[in-house]
Amino acid sequence: NGLVIMQLRLPRALLALLAGAGLAVAGAAMQAYFRNPLAEPGVTGVASGAAVGAVTVIVLGVSAIGAWALPVAAFVGAVTVLVVIQLIVLASRDRSPVTVLLLGIAMNAFCGAVTGAIVANAEDSQTVRGALFWLQGDLTSASWSDLALVAVPAVLGIACLSGMTRELNALLLGDETAESMGVSVTRVRVALLVLSAVIVGSVVAVTGVIGFVGLVAPHAVRLMLGSDHRFLLPGAAMLGGIFLVMADTVARLAPGGGAWQTGIVTALVGAPVFVVLVLRTRDVARRAA
């Protein structure tokens, strides 16, 4: 029992806690970046880029070389998308959130098409199943090495974003107001993109694509604690970590005797919860008006 806890249960729980916290904080940062509570970590296409890298490695069989091949390929894919977006923004000299959002949508569509093409041309059904399993997000094979891989970039990213609460609060007031407060809006936005991409890229590289955590957690905390990032970021990190741990526990217990993935549980729970949050937000807005 002790060996099972130390080698299986503990690293899986810690990875879920760290991944959930990272995705939630990155989601809160993206919501401040776009000044939109419906924004989420994958809106810039980083997660889709990671999917291309991971699926390529799985289909080509490169993952058999070593345990680090898949997460490294996924992280490289995530960083590649970030670099492409930054290069296009620099070339166009348009750093507005709308442009970044449109580029993110385009990259998500492009990477999704590439991923679909790679999976469709896989040689055997087992490879396809492995790729689809990763795309839906799962923590079944979590190990101490996975935790070590994600720990440094995720913790550093969360720490850096947590040190930018003043700048994040200023962004909510508008670019002109933020500039008048001494905040370099352009530099802050670049930092937010890079830090969020590092967090999401490192998490997705190990867990696969897990949705709704970075969307629901910060949105729920905002309704409870307000939009002040001094409280929003730690609250989102805590709720995101707890949410993913609970979702992974449900997946591990596998209701009905089937094989449930963590990403499936977060979607099944997150989607209706998010609908409720949206409706509640509209009610609050109507009463305030």
C-alpha positions as CSV (number, residue, x, y, z in Angstrom):
1,N,0.0,0.0,0.0
2,G,2.8,2.4,0.8
3,L,4.5,1.8,-2.5
4,V,1.2,2.4,-4.4
5,I,0.7,5.7,-2.6
6,M,4.2,6.9,-3.1
7,Q,4.6,5.8,-6.7
8,L,1.1,6.1,-8.1
9,R,-1.3,8.1,-6.0
10,L,0.9,10.9,-4.6
11,P,2.5,12.0,-7.9
12,R,-0.8,11.9,-9.6
13,A,-2.5,14.0,-6.9
14,L,0.3,16.5,-6.8
15,L,0.4,16.8,-10.6
16,A,-3.4,17.4,-10.7
17,L,-3.0,20.0,-8.0
18,L,-0.2,21.8,-9.8
19,A,-1.7,21.5,-13.3
20,G,-5.1,22.8,-12.1
21,A,-3.5,25.7,-10.3
22,G,-1.4,26.6,-13.4
23,L,-4.2,26.4,-15.8
24,A,-6.5,28.5,-13.6
25,V,-3.8,31.2,-13.1
26,A,-3.1,31.3,-16.8
27,G,-6.8,31.5,-17.5
28,A,-7.1,34.5,-15.1
29,A,-4.2,36.2,-16.9
30,M,-5.7,35.7,-20.3
31,Q,-9.0,37.1,-19.0
32,A,-7.2,40.2,-17.9
33,Y,-5.3,40.4,-21.2
34,F,-8.4,40.4,-23.3
35,R,-10.6,42.0,-20.6
36,N,-13.0,39.2,-21.1
37,P,-14.1,36.8,-18.4
38,L,-14.9,34.2,-21.1
39,A,-11.2,33.9,-22.3
40,E,-9.3,30.8,-21.4
41,P,-5.7,29.6,-21.6
42,G,-5.9,27.9,-25.0
43,V,-7.3,31.0,-26.7
44,T,-3.9,31.8,-28.2
45,G,-3.5,28.4,-29.8
46,V,-0.7,27.2,-27.4
47,A,-2.6,24.1,-26.4
48,S,-3.3,23.2,-30.0
49,G,0.4,23.7,-30.9
50,A,1.3,21.3,-28.1
51,A,-1.2,18.8,-29.5
52,V,0.4,18.9,-32.9
53,G,3.8,18.1,-31.4
54,A,2.5,15.3,-29.1
55,V,0.4,13.6,-31.8
56,T,3.3,13.8,-34.3
57,V,5.5,12.0,-31.8
58,I,2.8,9.4,-31.0
59,V,2.0,8.6,-34.6
60,L,5.6,8.4,-35.7
61,G,6.4,6.1,-32.8
62,V,9.1,8.5,-31.6
63,S,7.6,8.3,-28.1
64,A,9.0,4.8,-27.8
65,I,12.5,6.3,-27.6
66,G,12.0,7.6,-24.1
67,A,9.5,9.0,-21.6
68,W,10.6,12.6,-22.3
69,A,10.1,12.5,-26.0
70,L,6.3,13.2,-25.9
71,P,6.3,16.1,-23.3
72,V,9.3,17.7,-25.0
73,A,7.6,17.6,-28.4
74,A,4.4,19.0,-27.0
75,F,6.2,21.8,-25.3
76,V,8.1,22.6,-28.5
77,G,4.8,22.7,-30.3
78,A,3.4,25.1,-27.8
79,V,6.4,27.5,-27.9
80,T,6.4,27.3,-31.7
81,V,2.8,28.7,-31.9
82,L,3.7,31.4,-29.4
83,V,6.8,32.4,-31.5
84,V,4.7,32.5,-34.7
85,I,2.1,34.7,-33.2
86,Q,4.7,37.1,-31.8
87,L,6.5,37.3,-35.2
88,I,3.2,38.1,-37.0
89,V,2.3,40.7,-34.4
90,L,5.8,42.3,-34.8
91,A,5.5,42.2,-38.6
92,S,2.1,43.8,-38.6
93,R,3.0,46.3,-35.8
94,D,-0.4,45.6,-34.3
95,R,-0.3,44.4,-30.7
96,S,-4.0,44.9,-29.9
97,P,-5.8,42.1,-28.0
98,V,-8.2,41.8,-30.9
99,T,-5.4,40.9,-33.3
100,V,-3.9,38.4,-30.9
101,L,-7.3,36.8,-30.4
102,L,-7.9,36.5,-34.2
103,L,-4.4,35.0,-34.6
104,G,-5.1,32.6,-31.8
105,I,-8.4,31.5,-33.5
106,A,-6.5,31.0,-36.7
107,M,-3.7,29.0,-35.1
108,N,-6.3,26.9,-33.2
109,A,-8.0,26.1,-36.5
110,F,-4.7,25.4,-38.4
111,C,-3.2,23.2,-35.6
112,G,-6.5,21.4,-35.3
113,A,-6.5,20.6,-39.0
114,V,-2.9,19.4,-38.9
115,T,-3.6,17.2,-35.8
116,G,-6.7,15.7,-37.6
117,A,-4.6,15.0,-40.7
118,I,-1.9,13.3,-38.7
119,V,-4.3,11.1,-36.8
120,A,-6.3,10.2,-39.9
121,N,-3.1,8.9,-41.6
122,A,-1.9,6.9,-38.6
123,E,-1.0,3.3,-39.6
124,D,-2.9,1.4,-37.0
125,S,-5.9,1.9,-34.7
126,Q,-3.9,1.5,-31.5
127,T,-1.8,4.6,-32.5
128,V,-5.0,6.5,-33.2
129,R,-6.4,5.5,-29.8
130,G,-3.2,6.6,-28.1
131,A,-3.4,10.0,-29.9
132,L,-7.1,10.5,-29.1
133,F,-6.5,9.5,-25.4
134,W,-3.8,12.2,-25.1
135,L,-5.9,14.8,-26.8
136,Q,-8.7,14.4,-24.2
137,G,-6.3,14.8,-21.3
138,D,-5.5,12.2,-18.7
139,L,-3.3,11.7,-15.5
140,T,-3.4,7.9,-15.4
141,S,0.3,7.5,-16.1
142,A,1.5,10.4,-13.9
143,S,4.9,9.9,-12.4
144,W,7.5,11.7,-10.4
145,S,9.4,12.5,-13.6
146,D,6.2,14.1,-15.1
147,L,5.8,16.2,-11.9
148,A,9.5,17.2,-12.1
149,L,9.1,18.3,-15.8
150,V,6.1,20.6,-15.1
151,A,7.1,21.8,-11.7
152,V,9.7,24.4,-12.5
153,P,8.1,26.2,-15.5
154,A,4.6,26.1,-13.9
155,V,5.7,27.3,-10.5
156,L,7.9,30.1,-11.9
157,G,5.1,31.1,-14.3
158,I,2.6,31.2,-11.4
159,A,5.0,33.2,-9.2
160,C,5.7,35.7,-11.9
161,L,2.1,36.3,-12.7
162,S,1.3,36.6,-9.0
163,G,3.9,39.4,-8.8
164,M,2.0,41.3,-11.6
165,T,-1.3,41.9,-9.7
166,R,-0.9,45.7,-9.9
167,E,-0.4,45.5,-13.7
168,L,-3.3,43.0,-14.1
169,N,-5.6,45.3,-12.2
170,A,-4.5,48.3,-14.2
171,L,-5.3,46.5,-17.5
172,L,-8.9,46.1,-16.4
173,L,-9.2,49.9,-16.3
174,G,-8.3,50.3,-20.0
175,D,-5.0,50.9,-21.8
176,E,-5.0,54.7,-21.4
177,T,-5.7,54.5,-17.7
178,A,-3.1,51.8,-17.3
179,E,-0.5,53.9,-19.1
180,S,-1.3,56.9,-16.9
181,M,-0.6,54.8,-13.9
182,G,2.9,54.1,-15.2
183,V,2.2,50.6,-16.6
184,S,3.8,49.7,-19.9
185,V,0.8,48.0,-21.5
186,T,2.7,46.5,-24.4
187,R,5.4,44.9,-22.2
188,V,2.8,43.7,-19.7
189,R,0.8,42.0,-22.5
190,V,3.9,40.3,-24.0
191,A,4.8,39.1,-20.5
192,L,1.3,37.7,-19.9
193,L,1.4,35.9,-23.2
194,V,4.8,34.4,-22.6
195,L,4.2,33.4,-19.0
196,S,0.8,31.9,-19.8
197,A,2.2,30.0,-22.7
198,V,5.0,28.6,-20.6
199,I,2.5,27.4,-17.9
200,V,0.0,25.9,-20.4
201,G,2.7,24.4,-22.6
202,S,4.4,22.6,-19.6
203,V,1.1,21.4,-18.2
204,V,-0.4,20.2,-21.5
205,A,2.9,18.5,-22.4
206,V,2.4,16.2,-19.5
207,T,-1.3,15.9,-18.9
208,G,-2.7,16.3,-22.5
209,V,-5.4,18.8,-23.4
210,I,-7.6,19.4,-20.3
211,G,-10.3,22.0,-20.8
212,F,-12.6,24.2,-18.6
213,V,-10.2,24.4,-15.6
214,G,-8.7,27.7,-16.8
215,L,-12.1,29.0,-17.7
216,V,-14.4,28.0,-14.9
217,A,-12.0,28.4,-11.9
218,P,-11.1,32.1,-12.3
219,H,-14.6,33.0,-13.4
220,A,-16.1,31.3,-10.3
221,V,-13.6,33.0,-7.9
222,R,-14.3,36.4,-9.6
223,L,-17.9,36.0,-8.7
224,M,-17.0,35.3,-5.1
225,L,-14.0,37.5,-4.4
226,G,-14.2,40.2,-7.1
227,S,-11.8,41.2,-9.8
228,D,-8.9,42.3,-7.7
229,H,-6.0,40.0,-8.8
230,R,-4.4,40.1,-5.4
231,F,-7.2,37.8,-4.3
232,L,-8.3,36.4,-7.7
233,L,-5.0,34.7,-8.6
234,P,-4.5,32.7,-5.3
235,G,-8.2,31.9,-5.2
236,A,-8.2,30.7,-8.8
237,A,-5.0,28.6,-8.2
238,M,-6.6,27.0,-5.1
239,L,-9.9,26.3,-6.8
240,G,-8.3,25.1,-10.0
241,G,-6.1,22.7,-8.2
242,I,-8.9,21.3,-6.1
243,F,-11.2,21.0,-9.1
244,L,-8.7,19.0,-11.1
245,V,-7.9,16.7,-8.2
246,M,-11.6,16.0,-7.7
247,A,-12.1,15.5,-11.4
248,D,-9.1,13.1,-11.5
249,T,-10.5,11.2,-8.5
250,V,-13.8,10.7,-10.3
251,A,-12.0,9.5,-13.4
252,R,-9.9,7.1,-11.3
253,L,-12.9,5.6,-9.6
254,A,-14.4,5.2,-13.1
255,P,-18.2,5.2,-12.6
256,G,-19.9,2.4,-14.4
257,G,-16.7,0.4,-14.6
258,G,-15.5,2.2,-17.7
259,A,-12.2,4.0,-18.4
260,W,-12.9,7.7,-17.8
261,Q,-10.3,10.3,-18.6
262,T,-9.6,13.4,-16.5
263,G,-10.3,15.8,-19.4
264,I,-13.7,14.1,-20.0
265,V,-14.7,14.7,-16.4
266,T,-13.6,18.3,-16.4
267,A,-15.8,18.9,-19.5
268,L,-18.8,17.0,-18.2
269,V,-18.7,19.0,-14.9
270,G,-17.2,22.2,-16.2
271,A,-19.7,22.8,-19.1
272,P,-22.9,22.9,-16.9
273,V,-21.2,24.8,-14.1
274,F,-20.0,27.4,-16.6
275,V,-23.5,27.8,-18.0
276,V,-24.7,28.5,-14.5
277,L,-22.0,31.0,-13.9
278,V,-22.7,32.8,-17.1
279,L,-26.5,33.0,-16.3
280,R,-25.6,34.2,-12.8
281,T,-23.3,36.9,-14.2
282,R,-26.0,38.1,-16.5
283,D,-28.5,38.3,-13.6
284,V,-26.0,40.3,-11.5
285,A,-25.4,42.7,-14.4
286,R,-29.1,43.2,-15.0
287,R,-29.7,44.0,-11.3
288,A,-26.8,46.4,-11.3
289,A,-28.3,48.2,-14.3
